Amino acid sequence: MSFKRSFGVLMHPTSVPGPYGIGDLGGNIYKFIDFLHKSGAKLWQIMPLGPTGYGDSPYACFSAIAGNPLLISPDLLLKEGLLEKSDLKSVPDFNGDCVDFGPVIIYKYSLYKKAFANFSKLPAASAIVKDYEKFKNCPDSKVWLDDFALFMALKEKHGGAVWSDWPKPLACREKAAIAKARQELAESFEFHRFLQYLFTKQWLAVKKYANDRNISVIGDIPIFVAYDSSDVWSNPSVFHLDADGKPTVVAGVPPDYFSETGQLWGNPLYRWDELEKRGFDWWILRVKEVLRTVDIIRIDHFRGFEGCWEVPAGSKTAVNGKWVKTRGREMFETLKRSMGELPIIAEDLGVITPPVEKLRDDFNFPGMKILQFAFSADTNNAYLPHNFTKNCVVYTGTHDNETTAGWFKGLPDQIKKNALEYSAGRAAGIHDDFIRLAVASVAVYAIVPLQDILGLDNRARMNTPGKASGNWGYRYRPQDLKASHAKRLNRLCKIYGRL
């Protein structure tokens, strides 16, 4: 699919300001979209919207399709009559700069349970009850919603235990055990379906507001899913699992210059033969459902669709893994036949082989360029803008990188000199200079994290790979989105043909 030359901003909804400890889908996210519109942005990139688990990472969710209830706006629940004003009077004094996930989860779920109790008292003829019934009985929802809701209800019943540690009849999804659980956990099951209804309703309203202003939403699909997820529990045949439901092999990255032991990710790996036998129905469902919530997909770890590093389960490091061919080409061909040309961006960072490049290029997927990777002494560095081809997406940095200001501060002197000479910039304004480099480049899309627009240091970094805690919490303040930022960005978009 061909893309139109555009500018965009990377900002996850959890980063939006507000009184409830975490960004949500209420009024302030609409103000952010207004800021994008004034900036000339035609793109808004987010991370996965799924329900986060331990570690709070949007890349390790309890479902690859469900939404994150923490994003539900209490103010909108009040507006709908599902909460009362008194319910929102005693809001804890949450940190406005960073999400403290533990207390936020406790507080927001207490509100959701009140909202559910109030909803349960409404007459069947009320508009919201009718709308909910339509949502939960929609064929598109039922293919994943009921499995997810029961998964969450069972997870709560068993104290948060990994699904493979549940009683075997439940872990193995024996029909009688599942039917009994649906009956015994009916209220919890309905509660989790209700939360998905609220999330979907609020998010689709946000997306429509953006789309009405000619702003497309880019969302992530990580190639792998979390083991402790409804995806694996309800689709065991498409993963490499043993008779007890435990992984036999897991995903990782081989040893390299940066790590002599590689990276052990631990995600279960797909049985590509089984997926192909089923006509890749699981992937078709996943892509279709994600495209209901976003307009463009960025596939995380694209190289895994050509081959993945397979590590025996139970390994302490990734050293003893091996490369295994996968069937991404067959999958993308099937998706294309089923859904037509797909709006996909390939995250092709790291050590990329010619077969991976061919897979990307054969389907005309734009790859990624990161300016922070550009300033070695080599003028042939693929991340330098003068080496770009048009069909790529340039970022100053991603959610996994330092902020540009923080990155520059920690550089060796020679790399600093290279960056300043190339950008014709100045140390104090390197974030602005990098934004100009990105917007001016031939790349079809130029995307900038909000933290770089604001010139923030590494205290505002979203994620540090390998760091076990303290990630994913960044929030901006309402006063941070200045008219001067929007005016400058709009001018750059006009100068460089991105309006």
C-alpha positions as CSV (number, residue, x, y, z in Angstrom):
1,M,0.0,0.0,0.0
2,S,1.3,3.5,-0.9
3,F,1.4,6.1,1.8
4,K,1.0,9.9,1.5
5,R,3.9,12.1,2.8
6,S,3.0,13.0,6.3
7,F,4.1,14.0,9.8
8,G,3.1,12.3,13.0
9,V,3.6,12.2,16.8
10,L,4.2,9.1,19.0
11,M,2.3,9.3,22.3
12,H,0.5,6.5,24.1
13,P,-2.8,7.3,25.7
14,T,-1.5,6.5,29.2
15,S,0.7,9.6,28.9
16,V,-2.3,12.0,28.8
17,P,-2.8,14.3,31.9
18,G,-5.7,14.0,34.2
19,P,-6.6,13.5,37.8
20,Y,-7.0,9.7,37.9
21,G,-3.4,8.6,37.9
22,I,-3.2,7.5,34.3
23,G,-4.1,8.9,30.9
24,D,-7.6,8.0,29.8
25,L,-10.1,8.4,27.0
26,G,-11.8,11.5,28.4
27,G,-11.5,15.2,27.6
28,N,-7.7,15.6,27.6
29,I,-7.1,13.1,24.9
30,Y,-9.3,15.2,22.6
31,K,-7.2,18.2,23.5
32,F,-4.1,16.3,22.4
33,I,-5.8,15.5,19.1
34,D,-6.5,19.2,18.7
35,F,-2.8,19.8,19.2
36,L,-2.0,17.3,16.5
37,H,-4.4,19.0,14.1
38,K,-2.9,22.4,14.8
39,S,0.6,21.0,14.3
40,G,-0.2,19.7,10.8
41,A,0.1,16.1,12.0
42,K,-1.7,13.5,9.9
43,L,-0.5,10.6,12.0
44,W,-0.8,9.6,15.7
45,Q,1.2,6.6,16.7
46,I,0.4,4.6,19.8
47,M,1.6,1.4,21.4
48,P,-0.6,-1.7,21.8
49,L,-3.9,-0.9,23.5
50,G,-4.2,-4.3,25.2
51,P,-4.8,-5.1,28.9
52,T,-1.4,-5.0,30.5
53,G,-0.1,-7.5,33.0
54,Y,2.9,-7.8,35.3
55,G,5.5,-5.1,34.4
56,D,2.8,-2.9,32.9
57,S,4.2,-3.3,29.4
58,P,1.8,-2.8,26.5
59,Y,3.9,-5.4,24.7
60,A,3.0,-8.2,27.2
61,C,-0.8,-8.2,27.4
62,F,-3.4,-10.6,28.6
63,S,-4.9,-10.4,25.1
64,A,-3.7,-9.3,21.7
65,I,-7.2,-8.1,20.8
66,A,-8.9,-6.8,24.0
67,G,-8.5,-3.2,25.2
68,N,-6.9,-1.9,28.4
69,P,-9.6,-1.1,31.0
70,L,-7.2,1.3,32.7
71,L,-7.9,3.7,29.8
72,I,-11.6,3.9,30.5
73,S,-12.5,7.5,31.5
74,P,-14.4,7.9,34.9
75,D,-15.6,11.3,33.7
76,L,-17.4,9.7,30.8
77,L,-18.9,7.0,33.1
78,L,-20.3,9.9,35.2
79,K,-21.7,11.5,32.1
80,E,-23.4,8.3,31.1
81,G,-25.0,8.0,34.6
82,L,-22.9,4.9,35.5
83,L,-21.2,6.8,38.3
84,E,-22.3,9.6,40.7
85,K,-20.5,12.8,41.5
86,S,-19.9,11.5,45.0
87,D,-17.9,8.5,43.5
88,L,-15.3,10.9,42.1
89,K,-15.0,13.3,45.1
90,S,-12.2,11.5,46.9
91,V,-9.6,10.9,44.2
92,P,-6.1,9.9,45.6
93,D,-3.3,12.4,45.1
94,F,-1.7,10.6,42.2
95,N,1.6,11.6,40.6
96,G,1.0,13.8,37.7
97,D,4.3,13.1,36.0
98,C,4.4,9.3,36.1
99,V,1.8,6.5,36.3
100,D,2.0,4.5,39.6
101,F,0.3,1.5,38.2
102,G,-0.4,-0.4,41.4
103,P,-2.5,2.3,43.2
104,V,-4.2,3.3,39.9
105,I,-5.4,-0.3,39.3
106,I,-6.9,-0.5,42.8
107,Y,-8.6,2.8,42.5
108,K,-10.0,2.5,39.0
109,Y,-11.3,-1.0,39.4
110,S,-13.2,0.2,42.5
111,L,-14.9,2.7,40.2
112,Y,-15.6,0.2,37.5
113,K,-17.3,-2.2,40.0
114,K,-19.5,0.6,41.1
115,A,-20.3,1.4,37.4
116,F,-21.1,-2.3,36.7
117,A,-23.3,-2.5,39.8
118,N,-25.2,0.6,38.6
119,F,-25.4,-0.7,35.0
120,S,-26.8,-4.1,36.3
121,K,-29.8,-2.3,37.8
122,L,-30.8,-0.6,34.5
123,P,-33.9,-1.8,32.7
124,A,-33.4,-3.9,29.6
125,A,-35.0,-1.3,27.4
126,S,-32.5,1.4,28.3
127,A,-30.3,2.6,25.4
128,I,-27.0,1.6,27.0
129,V,-28.1,-1.9,27.9
130,K,-29.3,-2.4,24.3
131,D,-26.0,-1.1,23.0
132,Y,-24.1,-3.5,25.3
133,E,-26.2,-6.5,24.2
134,K,-25.4,-5.6,20.6
135,F,-21.7,-5.4,21.3
136,K,-21.4,-8.7,23.2
137,N,-23.5,-10.6,20.7
138,C,-21.8,-9.2,17.6
139,P,-20.1,-12.1,15.7
140,D,-16.9,-10.0,15.4
141,S,-16.7,-9.6,19.2
142,K,-17.8,-13.1,20.2
143,V,-14.8,-14.8,18.5
144,W,-12.5,-13.4,21.2
145,L,-14.6,-11.6,23.8
146,D,-16.0,-14.6,25.7
147,D,-12.7,-16.4,25.9
148,F,-11.0,-13.3,27.2
149,A,-13.7,-12.6,29.8
150,L,-13.6,-16.1,31.1
151,F,-9.8,-16.1,31.1
152,M,-9.8,-12.9,33.3
153,A,-12.5,-14.3,35.6
154,L,-10.5,-17.5,36.1
155,K,-7.3,-15.6,36.6
156,E,-8.9,-13.6,39.4
157,K,-10.4,-16.8,41.0
158,H,-6.9,-18.4,41.0
159,G,-5.1,-15.4,42.6
160,G,-3.5,-14.3,39.4
161,A,-1.8,-17.6,38.7
162,V,-0.5,-18.4,35.2
163,W,-3.2,-20.3,33.3
164,S,-1.1,-23.5,33.1
165,D,-1.1,-23.6,36.9
166,W,-4.9,-23.7,37.1
167,P,-6.6,-27.1,37.7
168,K,-5.8,-29.2,34.6
169,P,-9.4,-29.4,33.3
170,L,-9.5,-25.6,33.1
171,A,-6.0,-25.2,31.8
172,C,-6.8,-27.8,29.1
173,R,-10.2,-26.3,28.4
174,E,-12.2,-29.4,28.9
175,K,-15.8,-28.6,27.8
176,A,-17.5,-29.6,31.1
177,A,-15.0,-27.6,33.2
178,I,-15.4,-24.5,31.0
179,A,-19.2,-24.7,31.1
180,K,-19.1,-25.1,34.9
181,A,-16.7,-22.1,35.2
182,R,-19.0,-19.9,33.0
183,Q,-21.9,-20.7,35.4
184,E,-20.0,-20.3,38.7
185,L,-18.2,-17.1,37.6
186,A,-21.1,-15.6,35.7
187,E,-20.9,-12.2,37.4
188,S,-17.1,-11.8,37.0
189,F,-17.4,-13.0,33.4
190,E,-20.0,-10.4,32.7
191,F,-18.0,-7.7,34.4
192,H,-15.0,-8.2,32.1
193,R,-17.3,-8.2,29.0
194,F,-18.7,-5.0,30.3
195,L,-15.3,-3.4,30.6
196,Q,-14.5,-4.3,27.0
197,Y,-17.7,-2.6,25.9
198,L,-16.8,0.6,27.8
199,F,-13.3,0.6,26.4
200,T,-14.4,-0.1,22.8
201,K,-17.1,2.6,23.0
202,Q,-14.8,5.3,24.4
203,W,-11.8,4.4,22.1
204,L,-13.8,4.3,18.9
205,A,-15.1,7.8,19.7
206,V,-11.5,9.0,20.2
207,K,-10.5,7.4,16.9
208,K,-13.4,8.9,15.1
209,Y,-12.5,12.4,16.4
210,A,-9.0,11.9,15.1
211,N,-10.1,10.5,11.7
212,D,-12.6,13.4,11.3
213,R,-9.6,15.7,11.5
214,N,-7.7,13.8,8.9
215,I,-5.5,12.1,11.4
216,S,-4.8,8.4,11.1
217,V,-3.9,6.2,14.1
218,I,-0.8,3.9,13.8
219,G,-0.9,1.0,16.2
220,D,1.5,-1.8,17.0
221,I,1.1,-5.6,16.5
222,P,4.0,-7.3,18.3
223,I,4.7,-10.5,16.4
224,F,4.7,-12.6,19.6
225,V,2.1,-12.7,22.3
226,A,2.5,-13.2,26.0
227,Y,2.4,-16.8,27.3
228,D,0.0,-15.9,30.1
229,S,-2.7,-14.6,27.8
230,S,-6.1,-15.6,26.6
231,D,-4.6,-15.9,23.1
232,V,-2.4,-18.9,24.1
233,W,-4.9,-20.4,26.6
234,S,-7.7,-20.4,24.0
235,N,-5.6,-21.3,20.9
236,P,-3.0,-23.9,22.3
237,S,-2.8,-25.8,19.0
238,V,-1.0,-22.9,17.2
239,F,1.8,-22.7,19.7
240,H,4.6,-25.0,20.7
241,L,3.3,-26.4,24.0
242,D,3.6,-29.7,25.8
243,A,0.8,-31.8,27.2
244,D,0.6,-29.6,30.3
245,G,0.4,-26.5,28.3
246,K,4.0,-25.4,29.0
247,P,6.1,-24.0,26.1
248,T,8.7,-26.3,24.6
249,V,10.5,-23.5,22.8
250,V,10.5,-19.8,23.3
251,A,11.5,-16.6,21.5
252,G,14.8,-14.7,21.8
253,V,17.6,-13.0,20.1
254,P,21.0,-14.5,19.5
255,P,24.3,-13.3,21.1
256,D,25.7,-10.2,19.4
257,Y,28.0,-7.3,19.9
258,F,25.7,-5.9,22.6
259,S,25.1,-9.1,24.6
260,E,27.3,-12.2,24.7
261,T,24.3,-14.2,26.0
262,G,21.7,-12.8,23.6
263,Q,18.2,-11.9,24.8
264,L,15.7,-14.4,26.2
265,W,12.2,-13.0,25.6
266,G,10.3,-16.1,26.7
267,N,7.3,-15.8,24.4
268,P,5.8,-19.0,23.1
269,L,6.6,-19.7,19.4
270,Y,4.0,-20.4,16.7
271,R,3.5,-23.7,15.0
272,W,3.6,-22.3,11.6
273,D,2.6,-25.6,10.0
274,E,-0.6,-25.6,12.0
275,L,-1.3,-21.9,11.2
276,E,-0.8,-22.5,7.5
277,K,-3.1,-25.6,7.7
278,R,-5.8,-23.5,9.2
279,G,-5.4,-20.8,6.5
280,F,-3.8,-18.5,9.0
281,D,-7.2,-17.8,10.5
282,W,-5.7,-16.8,13.9
283,W,-3.6,-14.1,12.2
284,I,-6.5,-12.9,10.0
285,L,-8.7,-12.5,13.0
286,R,-5.9,-10.6,14.9
287,V,-5.2,-8.2,12.0
288,K,-8.9,-7.6,11.3
289,E,-9.7,-6.8,15.0
290,V,-6.7,-4.5,15.4
291,L,-7.7,-2.6,12.2
292,R,-11.0,-1.9,13.8
293,T,-9.1,0.1,16.4
294,V,-6.3,1.7,14.3
295,D,-5.8,2.7,10.7
296,I,-2.2,1.6,10.1
297,I,-0.3,-1.3,11.7
298,R,3.4,-1.2,12.7
299,I,4.6,-4.8,13.0
300,D,7.1,-5.2,15.9
301,H,10.0,-7.6,15.2
302,F,9.2,-8.0,11.5
303,R,12.2,-10.1,10.9
304,G,10.5,-12.9,12.9
305,F,8.2,-13.4,9.8
306,E,11.2,-14.7,7.9
307,G,13.0,-16.6,10.7
308,C,13.1,-16.6,14.5
309,W,15.6,-17.5,17.1
310,E,14.2,-20.6,18.8
311,V,15.4,-21.3,22.3
312,P,14.7,-24.5,24.3
313,A,12.2,-23.7,27.1
314,G,13.9,-23.6,30.5
315,S,17.1,-22.1,29.2
316,K,18.7,-19.4,31.3
317,T,20.1,-17.5,28.3
318,A,19.5,-17.4,24.6
319,V,22.9,-18.9,23.7
320,N,21.7,-22.4,22.8
321,G,19.1,-21.2,20.4
322,K,18.9,-21.7,16.6
323,W,17.4,-19.9,13.6
324,V,14.2,-21.5,12.4
325,K,12.5,-20.5,9.2
326,T,8.9,-19.2,9.5
327,R,6.1,-18.7,7.0
328,G,5.6,-15.0,7.0
329,R,5.5,-14.9,3.2
330,E,2.7,-17.4,3.0
331,M,0.9,-15.6,5.8
332,F,1.1,-12.1,4.2
333,E,0.0,-13.6,0.8
334,T,-3.0,-15.1,2.6
335,L,-3.8,-11.8,4.4
336,K,-3.6,-10.0,1.1
337,R,-6.0,-12.4,-0.6
338,S,-8.4,-12.1,2.4
339,M,-8.2,-8.4,3.1
340,G,-6.5,-6.7,0.2
341,E,-3.5,-4.4,0.4
342,L,-2.6,-3.9,4.0
343,P,-1.4,-0.6,5.6
344,I,1.6,-2.1,7.3
345,I,4.9,-0.6,8.5
346,A,7.7,-3.1,9.2
347,E,9.9,-2.6,12.3
348,D,13.0,-3.8,10.6
349,L,15.6,-2.7,13.1
350,G,18.7,-4.7,14.3
351,V,20.6,-7.2,12.2
352,I,18.4,-7.6,9.1
353,T,19.4,-10.2,6.4
354,P,18.8,-10.0,2.7
355,P,15.8,-12.5,2.9
356,V,14.1,-10.2,5.5
357,E,14.7,-7.2,3.2
358,K,13.2,-9.1,0.3
359,L,10.2,-10.1,2.3
360,R,9.6,-6.5,3.3
361,D,10.2,-5.1,-0.2
362,D,8.1,-7.7,-2.0
363,F,5.1,-6.6,-0.1
364,N,6.0,-2.9,-0.3
365,F,6.1,-2.4,3.4
366,P,8.0,0.7,4.5
367,G,10.8,0.0,7.0
368,M,12.1,2.2,9.8
369,K,14.9,4.6,10.2
370,I,16.1,5.9,13.6
371,L,18.1,9.2,13.6
372,Q,19.8,8.3,16.9
373,F,21.4,5.3,15.1
374,A,22.9,7.5,12.3
375,F,26.0,9.3,13.6
376,S,28.9,6.9,13.4
377,A,31.8,8.0,11.3
378,D,30.4,6.1,8.2
379,T,28.7,8.3,5.7
380,N,27.1,5.2,4.2
381,N,25.2,4.6,7.5
382,A,21.7,3.6,6.4
383,Y,20.1,5.8,9.1
384,L,21.6,9.0,7.7
385,P,18.8,10.9,5.9
386,H,20.8,11.3,2.7
387,N,20.8,7.5,2.4
388,F,17.1,7.0,2.8
389,T,14.7,5.8,0.1
390,K,11.2,7.2,0.0
391,N,9.5,4.1,1.2
392,C,10.5,4.3,4.9
393,V,9.4,5.9,8.1
394,V,11.9,8.0,10.0
395,Y,11.8,8.5,13.8
396,T,14.0,10.7,15.9
397,G,13.6,7.8,18.4
398,T,11.0,5.3,19.5
399,H,9.5,4.2,22.8
400,D,12.6,2.0,23.4
401,N,15.1,4.8,22.9
402,E,16.3,7.6,25.1
403,T,14.8,11.0,24.5
404,T,16.9,12.9,21.9
405,A,18.0,15.4,24.5
406,G,18.9,12.6,26.9
407,W,20.7,10.6,24.2
408,F,22.8,13.6,23.1
409,K,23.9,14.4,26.6
410,G,25.4,11.0,27.1
411,L,27.2,10.7,23.8
412,P,31.0,10.6,23.3
413,D,32.4,13.9,22.0
414,Q,33.0,12.6,18.5
415,I,29.5,11.4,18.0
416,K,28.2,14.7,19.3
417,K,30.4,16.5,16.8
418,N,29.1,14.3,14.0
419,A,25.5,14.9,14.9
420,L,25.9,18.7,15.2
421,E,27.8,19.0,12.0
422,Y,25.2,16.9,10.1
423,S,22.2,18.7,11.5
424,A,23.9,22.2,11.4
425,G,22.5,22.4,14.9
426,R,23.3,23.3,18.4
427,A,23.5,21.2,21.5
428,A,20.8,23.1,23.4
429,G,18.3,22.6,20.6
430,I,19.3,19.2,19.3
431,H,15.8,17.8,19.6
432,D,14.4,20.6,17.4
433,D,17.2,20.1,14.9
434,F,16.5,16.3,14.7
435,I,12.8,17.0,14.2
436,R,13.7,19.2,11.2
437,L,16.0,16.5,9.8
438,A,13.2,14.0,10.0
439,V,10.5,16.2,8.6
440,A,12.8,17.4,5.8
441,S,13.9,13.9,4.7
442,V,12.5,11.9,1.8
443,A,10.9,9.4,4.1
444,V,7.2,9.1,3.4
445,Y,6.4,9.3,7.1
446,A,8.3,11.4,9.8
447,I,7.3,10.5,13.3
448,V,8.5,12.2,16.5
449,P,7.9,11.2,20.2
450,L,6.1,13.9,22.1
451,Q,9.0,14.0,24.5
452,D,11.3,15.2,21.7
453,I,8.8,17.9,20.7
454,L,8.9,19.1,24.3
455,G,12.7,18.8,24.5
456,L,12.6,16.6,27.6
457,D,15.5,14.6,29.1
458,N,15.7,10.9,30.0
459,R,13.5,11.4,33.0
460,A,10.7,11.3,30.4
461,R,11.9,8.1,28.7
462,M,9.1,5.7,28.1
463,N,11.0,2.4,28.2
464,T,14.5,1.1,28.9
465,P,14.8,-2.4,27.4
466,G,16.1,-4.9,30.0
467,K,15.0,-2.7,32.9
468,A,12.5,-4.7,35.0
469,S,10.5,-1.9,36.5
470,G,9.9,1.8,36.3
471,N,8.9,1.8,32.6
472,W,5.8,2.9,30.7
473,G,4.9,5.6,33.2
474,Y,5.7,9.0,31.5
475,R,2.9,11.6,31.5
476,Y,2.9,15.1,30.2
477,R,1.4,18.1,32.0
478,P,-1.6,20.0,30.4
479,Q,0.6,23.2,30.1
480,D,3.2,21.3,28.1
481,L,1.3,21.4,24.8
482,K,2.1,25.0,23.8
483,A,0.7,26.9,20.8
484,S,4.3,27.7,19.9
485,H,5.1,24.0,19.5
486,A,2.1,23.5,17.2
487,K,2.9,26.6,15.2
488,R,6.6,25.5,14.6
489,L,5.6,22.0,13.6
490,N,2.9,23.2,11.2
491,R,5.5,25.5,9.6
492,L,7.9,22.6,9.1
493,C,5.2,20.5,7.6
494,K,4.3,23.3,5.2
495,I,7.9,23.9,4.2
496,Y,8.7,20.2,3.6
497,G,5.4,19.2,2.0
498,R,3.8,17.2,4.8
499,L,0.5,19.0,5.1
